[in-house]
Amino acid sequence: MSISSDERLSRLEIGTALFKAKQVEEAYPYFQAALDFDRNLTPQNSAKALYYIAETLFNKREYDMALHHYNISIDLYADDFQVYFDRGYLRQKLRLTQASIDDFNKSIELNPDFASTYHNRAVAYKHIGNIEQAIIDFRRAISLPGNHVRTKKSLLELLLPRAMRYGETGQTEKALQVLDECVHLDPVPAQVFMERANLYMGLGRHADAIDDITLALELRPNSCELLKIRAVAYEKLGENRLAMSDYEAVLERQETRTASRDIHATLQT
C-alpha cells in the first residue's frame, strides 16, 4: 500500500510521510489540503503544515513565499527550533544577516545542542566582521556530536591567518597555541605544519620542527621548500647525512622540473 492510499492517515500525516520520503512535490497538496479542509488541526499542526510548505517553496527557490510561510508557522507555534533554524538559513541566503542571527539565537535558546545552528550563526557573524564570536560558535559546533568537516575547515580559515599574524609580530607563544588547535582540525593542510615548524626553528626546537615538516611532506611530497627547512633542521642537530639526503632530494626535484619545462618549451615550438 502506498503512503497516499492509506486511509488511516490524516492529510498532514500523509504529507509529512511523503516529504520525509523525499517526495516533496507529492507532499505539497496534502499540506495545503490539511490547512484548507481539516478543521480539527491544532495550531501546532497547522504550523507544521505551513513549515513543510515553506520548506517546499524554499527548495523551489521561491524565497519570498517561503519566508511568508515560515513567518505564519512561527506566529502559530513559536517553540520549534527547526523552524527558526530554517528561516534563519533563508534569511542568510537573502543577506538579511542580523535577522538570521536573531533566528539562530532563538533556535539555540530552544535547542542548545544542534551543531548546525552554531555553524550557521558563525558564518553570519563572520559576514558582519565579528570574528571572535564566529570562532566561539565554530568551536561550539565542533564540540557537539556530528560530522564537522565543513565547520573545521571554516574555523581553520579564521585561525590560521591569526596564527600567522601572531608569528609575524613576534607573539610566538600565542601563534603556537593557535596552531596547536589548528592541527586537530582534520583535514589539516601542509601549511599549518610548516608554519608551526618555522616557529619551532626560531625557538631552537629543531626536532619538533622536523616532526612537523615530515607531516607536511606527507601532504606535499614534492615541496622543495619543505625539504630545505628539514635539511636545515637536521644540520642544526648535527644530522649531516639526513640533511644531505634532503638537499639531494631538492636537487632531484629541481632537475625534474627543469627537464619538464624544457620538454614543454620544445613541444610549443
Buried (B, 14 or more C-beta within 10 A) or exposed (E): EEBBEEEEBBBBBBBBBBBEEEBBEBBBBBBBBBBEEBEEBEEEBBBBBBBBBBBBBBEEEBBEBBBBBBBBBBEBBEEBBBBBBBBBBBBBEBEBBEBBBBBBBBBBEBEEEBBBBBBBBBBBBBBEEBBEBBBBBBBBBBEBEEEBEEBBBBBBEBBBEBBBEBBEEEBBEBBBEBBEBBBEBEEBBBBBBBBBBBBBBEEEBBEBBBBBBEBBBEBBEEBBEBBBBBBBBBBBEEBEEBBEBBBEBBEEBEEEEEEEEEEEEEEEE
